[in-house]
Amino acid sequence: MQNTSTVQAYRAGLLTFHADPAFSERAHSYYEDGLLIVADGKISAIGDWSTLHASLPPDVAVTDYRGKIISAGFIDAHIHYPQSDIIGSPAPGLLPWLEQYTFPAERKFEDPAHATNVAEFFLDELLRVGTTTALVYCTVHPQSVDAFFTASEARGLRMIAGKVLMDRNCPDFLCDTAERGVLESEALIQRWHGHERSLYAITPRFAPTSSEAQMQLTGELARRYPDTFIQTHVSENEDEVKWVKTLYPQARSYLDVYDRYGMLRPRAVFGHCIWLDEGDRRRIAETQSAAAVCPTSNLFLGSGLFDFERADAAGMLMALATDVGGGTSFSMLQTMNEAYKVARLKGSYLPALRMFYLATLGAARSLHLEGTIGSLAAGNEADFVVLDPACTPLLARRTAHTDSLEEMLFALALLGDDRTVAATYSGGRLVHRRG
């Protein structure tokens, strides 16, 4: 680990975003031969090497990443750390997959030692693929949250996580009560939210596993702590949508269930958002809530295809997410690969710049953390990833023939994986180096 009390400098191609490339022609800056200066864990300056290097103190050594691209660290807006051990498990759909694999795996997290072991692996894997912040589901066990934040704080990471709330339609060994779940969540908020770089997410798993009493208490908790996050699932699978209708017949839609309990607000992130209608999309936009788009999971479980065009038309905030273990890769590059294909199947097109935006600044905006993470802007926390366009023979050959930044990034998104990440930095510290 590098000492963050001194100035550090990095020379490389530098990519950073200021706006959404879908709506602005000046959404990004790219310095082909750039200099990134970091001081005390935050970004101090960014610019062209030719003009900025003279400002460096004479005793500052420059880490030379020429030939590589530095971007803000990737942000994964929806992921389950307890499902690390069941990634790639076969099932005919979402609900059978939950019953056969997910719930038995989560039962093991009553053991703090097991929770710690998985959290350590999970975080190492995130850093290996260049993800520096994630919105993370734990289990119903408070000790699963304690294990996660203990491990993430030991690495100095900006992480968001929370205890799952479930009090019905789940196995007895995971079934909470409405009152106990919220009391334990409040104690965890007081212990972890805003402690070092940790942030707390109030986490009802999804409407079918929460009674009306639990939903009511969860909404009240969210109102007491308005700067916390809310994370849950909505409209992932058609069978799930039909099930919610039988459980909450008074609600206009699946999303409306959450709306009735005051859970649509800034810092509320809804996983999947596939089977929404126009009223739902409008409400997400109006409330400054956000959608976490999970293409590898949706394809793997056969849940459906996210509609980027309609989400954009409604003005929704959205971010890319892996949804491990329903998702089949921790890598945000591989997630971009599948997002591109989902968009094509829905008749729209995602440029590479847009995909990188949705995994960095777009995600930070969805989390209402712009100005803290998500770009290489001066004053932001120095979370960044070093990408190697020549990490494999195929990528090296392809990127040697690219004619634009868009083409280069597209090759990284469609052909890249964990090998593309040469190094990952969090708070100005080197937390992963390939090999």
C-alpha positions in Angstrom: 0.0 0.0 0.0 1.3 3.5 -0.9 1.4 6.3 1.7 -1.4 8.7 0.9 0.1 11.6 3.0 2.4 12.5 0.1 1.8 13.6 -3.5 1.7 10.9 -6.1 1.7 11.4 -9.9 0.6 9.1 -12.7 1.3 9.4 -16.4 -1.1 7.7 -18.8 -4.0 8.2 -21.1 -6.7 9.8 -18.8 -10.4 9.4 -19.4 -13.0 11.3 -17.3 -16.6 12.3 -17.7 -18.5 15.5 -17.0 -21.9 14.5 -18.4 -23.9 11.8 -20.0 -22.6 11.2 -23.6 -26.1 10.4 -24.7 -27.2 14.0 -24.1 -24.0 16.1 -24.3 -21.3 16.5 -27.0 -18.9 17.6 -24.3 -19.4 14.8 -21.9 -15.9 13.6 -21.5 -12.2 14.7 -21.5 -9.4 12.5 -22.8 -5.7 13.3 -22.3 -3.8 11.0 -24.6 -0.6 11.8 -22.7 -1.9 12.9 -19.4 -0.8 13.5 -15.8 -3.0 12.7 -12.8 -1.8 14.2 -9.5 -3.1 12.8 -6.2 -2.6 14.3 -2.7 -3.8 12.9 0.6 -6.1 10.3 -1.0 -7.8 12.8 -3.3 -7.3 14.0 -6.9 -5.4 17.2 -6.9 -5.1 17.9 -10.7 -5.6 16.3 -14.1 -4.4 17.5 -17.5 -1.9 17.2 -20.3 1.5 16.0 -19.3 3.1 18.8 -21.4 1.5 21.6 -19.5 1.0 20.1 -16.0 4.2 18.3 -15.2 6.1 21.5 -14.5 3.9 22.0 -11.4 5.1 18.8 -9.8 7.4 19.2 -6.7 10.9 18.1 -7.8 11.0 15.1 -5.4 7.8 13.5 -6.7 8.3 10.3 -8.6 6.0 9.7 -11.5 4.4 6.3 -12.0 4.6 5.7 -15.7 1.6 4.0 -17.2 2.1 5.2 -20.8 0.3 3.0 -23.2 -2.5 2.4 -20.7 -5.7 4.3 -19.8 -6.6 5.5 -16.4 -10.3 5.9 -15.7 -12.3 6.5 -12.5 -12.8 3.2 -10.6 -15.8 1.2 -11.7 -19.0 1.3 -9.6 -21.2 -1.8 -9.4 -24.7 -0.6 -8.5 -26.2 -4.0 -7.5 -24.3 -7.1 -6.3 -24.8 -9.8 -3.6 -21.6 -10.8 -1.8 -23.1 -13.9 -0.1 -23.7 -15.3 -3.6 -20.1 -15.4 -4.5 -19.9 -19.2 -4.1 -23.0 -19.9 -6.2 -22.2 -17.9 -9.3 -22.8 -19.9 -12.4 -25.3 -22.3 -10.8 -27.9 -23.8 -13.2 -31.6 -23.1 -12.8 -34.7 -22.7 -15.0 -35.5 -19.2 -13.7 -35.2 -16.7 -10.9 -37.6 -18.2 -8.3 -36.2 -21.7 -8.5 -32.7 -20.4 -8.5 -33.4 -18.5 -5.2 -34.9 -21.6 -3.6 -32.3 -24.1 -4.8 -29.1 -22.1 -4.4 -29.4 -18.7 -2.9 -31.2 -19.3 0.3 -29.1 -22.3 1.3 -25.9 -20.3 0.6 -27.1 -17.4 2.7 -27.9 -19.6 5.6 -24.1 -20.1 6.2 -23.7 -16.4 7.0 -25.0 -17.0 10.5 -21.3 -18.0 11.1 -19.2 -14.9 11.3 -16.1 -16.8 10.2 -17.8 -17.9 7.0 -19.0 -14.3 6.4 -15.5 -13.0 6.9 -14.0 -15.5 4.5 -16.5 -14.8 1.7 -16.2 -11.0 2.3 -12.4 -11.2 1.9 -12.6 -13.1 -1.3 -15.4 -10.9 -2.7 -13.6 -7.7 -2.1 -10.3 -9.0 -3.6 -12.3 -10.1 -6.6 -13.9 -6.6 -7.0 -10.5 -4.9 -6.9 -9.1 -7.4 -9.3 -11.6 -6.3 -11.9 -11.3 -2.6 -11.2 -14.4 -2.1 -9.1 -13.8 0.4 -6.3 -17.3 1.0 -5.0 -20.3 -1.4 -4.9 -23.9 -1.3 -3.6 -23.9 -4.7 -1.8 -26.5 -7.0 -0.4 -25.6 -8.9 2.7 -27.9 -11.5 4.4 -30.5 -11.3 7.1 -27.7 -11.8 9.7 -26.2 -8.6 11.2 -22.9 -10.4 11.5 -22.8 -10.6 7.7 -22.8 -6.8 7.5 -20.2 -6.4 10.3 -17.9 -8.9 8.4 -18.3 -7.0 5.2 -17.6 -3.5 6.5 -14.8 -4.7 8.6 -13.1 -6.2 5.6 -13.8 -3.2 3.3 -12.6 -0.7 5.8 -9.4 -2.7 6.3 -8.8 -2.0 2.5 -9.9 1.6 2.8 -12.7 1.2 0.3 -15.8 3.3 -0.4 -18.5 0.7 0.0 -22.3 0.7 0.5 -24.1 -2.3 2.0 -26.9 -3.5 4.2 -28.7 -6.3 6.0 -31.4 -8.0 4.0 -35.0 -7.7 5.3 -37.2 -10.7 4.9 -40.1 -11.8 7.1 -42.2 -14.0 4.8 -42.1 -16.3 1.8 -38.6 -17.5 2.6 -37.1 -20.5 4.5 -37.6 -20.5 8.3 -33.8 -20.3 8.8 -33.7 -16.9 7.1 -37.1 -15.5 8.2 -36.8 -12.4 10.3 -39.6 -10.5 12.0 -40.7 -7.0 10.8 -39.7 -5.4 14.1 -36.4 -7.2 14.7 -35.2 -6.6 11.1 -35.7 -2.9 11.4 -34.2 -2.6 14.9 -31.1 -4.5 13.7 -30.9 -2.4 10.6 -31.1 0.8 12.7 -28.3 -0.4 15.0 -26.2 -1.2 11.9 -26.8 2.3 10.5 -25.6 3.8 13.7 -22.5 1.6 13.7 -21.4 1.9 10.1 -23.1 4.7 8.1 -20.6 7.4 7.6 -17.9 5.5 9.5 -14.6 5.9 7.5 -15.7 5.3 3.9 -18.7 3.0 4.7 -22.3 3.9 3.8 -25.4 2.0 4.7 -28.2 0.7 2.5 -31.6 -0.2 3.9 -32.3 -3.5 2.1 -35.7 -5.1 1.8 -34.9 -8.0 -0.5 -38.0 -7.6 -2.7 -41.7 -7.1 -2.1 -42.7 -10.8 -2.0 -40.4 -11.5 1.0 -41.6 -8.5 3.1 -45.0 -8.3 4.8 -46.9 -5.0 4.8 -45.9 -4.5 8.4 -42.2 -4.8 7.4 -42.6 -2.5 4.4 -44.3 0.1 6.7 -41.5 -0.1 9.2 -38.8 0.0 6.5 -40.3 3.1 5.0 -40.4 4.8 8.4 -36.7 3.8 8.9 -35.8 5.4 5.6 -37.5 8.6 6.6 -35.6 8.7 9.8 -32.3 8.3 8.0 -32.8 10.2 4.7 -29.1 10.2 3.8 -28.9 6.4 3.8 -29.4 4.3 0.7 -32.3 2.0 -0.2 -31.7 -1.0 -2.4 -34.2 -3.7 -3.5 -35.4 -5.5 -6.6 -38.3 -4.6 -8.9 -39.9 -6.1 -12.1 -37.1 -8.5 -12.8 -39.1 -11.5 -13.9 -42.7 -11.9 -15.3 -43.6 -14.6 -12.8 -42.3 -12.4 -10.0 -44.4 -9.5 -11.2 -47.5 -11.7 -11.2 -46.7 -12.9 -7.7 -46.4 -9.4 -6.4 -49.8 -8.5 -7.9 -51.4 -11.3 -5.8 -49.6 -10.1 -2.6 -50.3 -6.4 -3.1 -53.5 -6.2 -5.1 -54.1 -2.6 -4.1 -50.9 -1.4 -5.8 -51.0 0.0 -9.3 -47.7 -1.8 -10.2 -44.8 -3.6 -8.6 -42.9 -0.3 -8.3 -45.9 1.3 -6.7 -45.7 -1.1 -3.8 -42.4 0.6 -2.8 -43.8 4.0 -3.6 -46.7 3.5 -1.2 -44.3 3.0 1.6 -42.1 6.1 0.8 -39.2 4.2 -0.7 -38.8 6.1 -3.9 -36.3 8.9 -3.2 -32.8 10.1 -3.9 -30.3 7.3 -3.1 -32.9 4.6 -3.7 -31.7 2.0 -6.3 -33.9 -0.6 -7.9 -32.4 -3.6 -9.4 -33.4 -4.8 -12.9 -36.4 -2.6 -13.8 -37.2 -4.7 -16.9 -41.0 -5.0 -16.8 -41.8 -1.4 -15.9 -44.5 0.7 -17.6 -44.3 4.4 -18.5 -45.8 5.5 -15.2 -43.1 3.5 -13.3 -40.3 5.0 -15.4 -41.8 8.5 -14.8 -41.9 7.9 -11.0 -38.3 6.8 -10.9 -37.3 9.9 -12.7 -39.5 12.2 -10.6 -38.2 10.9 -7.3 -34.5 10.9 -8.4 -34.4 7.2 -7.7 -32.3 5.0 -10.0 -32.3 1.7 -11.9 -29.4 -0.8 -11.6 -29.1 -2.5 -15.0 -28.0 -6.1 -14.7 -27.5 -7.5 -18.2 -25.5 -10.7 -17.4 -28.0 -11.7 -14.7 -31.1 -11.0 -16.9 -29.7 -13.0 -19.8 -28.5 -15.9 -17.5 -31.9 -16.2 -15.7 -33.9 -15.5 -18.9 -35.6 -12.6 -17.1 -35.8 -10.1 -20.0 -34.1 -7.2 -21.7 -33.7 -3.7 -20.2 -35.1 -0.9 -22.4 -32.4 1.8 -22.5 -34.4 3.9 -25.0 -37.5 4.2 -22.8 -35.5 4.7 -19.7 -33.7 7.6 -21.4 -37.0 9.0 -22.7 -38.3 9.1 -19.2 -35.1 10.8 -17.9 -34.3 7.9 -15.5 -31.0 7.7 -13.6 -29.3 4.4 -14.3 -26.1 2.5 -13.7 -24.6 -0.8 -14.8 -24.4 -3.6 -12.3 -23.2 -7.2 -12.2 -25.8 -8.8 -9.9 -23.4 -11.5 -8.9 -24.3 -14.4 -8.3 -27.2 -14.2 -10.7 -24.8 -12.3 -12.9 -22.1 -14.4 -14.4 -19.1 -12.1 -14.0 -17.6 -9.6 -11.5 -16.1 -7.7 -14.4 -17.7 -4.4 -15.4 -16.1 -4.7 -18.8 -17.9 -8.0 -19.4 -21.0 -6.4 -18.1 -20.6 -3.7 -20.7 -20.2 -6.4 -23.3 -23.6 -7.9 -22.4 -25.3 -4.5 -22.0 -24.3 -3.6 -25.6 -26.0 -6.8 -26.8 -29.1 -6.2 -24.7 -29.4 -2.8 -26.2 -29.1 -4.1 -29.7 -31.7 -6.8 -29.1 -34.1 -4.0 -28.0 -33.3 -2.0 -31.1 -31.0 0.7 -29.6 -27.3 1.2 -29.5 -24.9 1.9 -26.7 -21.6 3.6 -27.7 -18.6 2.6 -25.7 -18.3 6.1 -24.1 -21.9 5.7 -22.8 -21.1 2.3 -21.3 -18.0 3.6 -19.5 -20.1 6.6 -18.3 -22.7 4.2 -16.8 -20.0 2.3 -14.9 -18.4 5.5 -13.5 -20.0 9.0 -13.3 -23.4 7.7 -14.3 -23.3 5.3 -11.4 -22.1 8.0 -9.0 -25.0 10.2 -10.1 -27.4 7.4 -9.6 -26.1 7.0 -6.1 -26.0 10.8 -5.5 -22.3 10.6 -4.9 -21.1 12.8 -7.7 -18.4 15.0 -6.3 -17.1 12.2 -4.2 -16.5 9.3 -6.7 -17.1 8.5 -10.3 -14.8 10.9 -12.1 -11.2 12.1 -12.1 -12.3 15.6 -11.1 -10.1 17.6 -8.7 -11.4 17.1 -5.1 -12.8 13.6 -5.7 -11.6 10.6 -3.8 -8.7 9.1 -5.8 -10.4 5.8 -6.8 -9.2 4.8 -10.2 -8.4 1.9 -12.5 -5.5 1.4 -14.9 -6.6 -0.4 -18.1 -4.2 -2.2 -20.4 -5.2 -2.3 -24.1 -2.5 -4.8 -24.8 -3.2 -7.2 -22.0 -4.0 -10.1 -24.3 -2.6 -10.9 -27.8 -6.1 -10.4 -29.3 -6.7 -7.0 -27.6 -3.2 -5.9 -28.5 -3.7 -6.7 -32.1 -7.2 -5.1 -32.2 -6.3 -1.9 -30.4 -3.2 -1.4 -32.5 -5.6 -0.7 -35.4 -8.1 1.6 -33.6 -8.6 5.1 -35.1 -10.4 6.8 -32.3 -11.0 6.8 -28.5 -14.5 5.3 -29.1 -13.1 2.4 -31.1 -10.4 1.8 -28.4 -13.0 1.8 -25.6 -15.3 -0.4 -27.6 -12.6 -3.0 -28.0 -11.9 -2.9 -24.2 -15.6 -3.3 -23.5 -16.2 -6.1 -25.9 -12.9 -8.0 -25.6 -11.7 -7.1 -22.1 -12.0 -8.9 -18.8 -10.1 -9.1 -15.5 -6.8 -9.3 -17.4 -7.4 -5.8 -18.8 -7.0 -4.3 -15.3 -3.4 -3.6 -14.7 -3.9 -1.9 -11.4 -6.6 -0.6 -9.1 -6.3 2.4 -6.7 -8.6 3.3 -3.8 -8.2 6.5 -1.9 -4.8 7.0 -3.6 -3.6 3.6 -2.5 -2.6 0.7 -4.8 -5.0 -2.1 -3.8 -4.5 -4.4 -6.7 -1.7 -5.0 -9.3 -2.1 -7.6 -12.0 0.3 -10.5 -11.5 
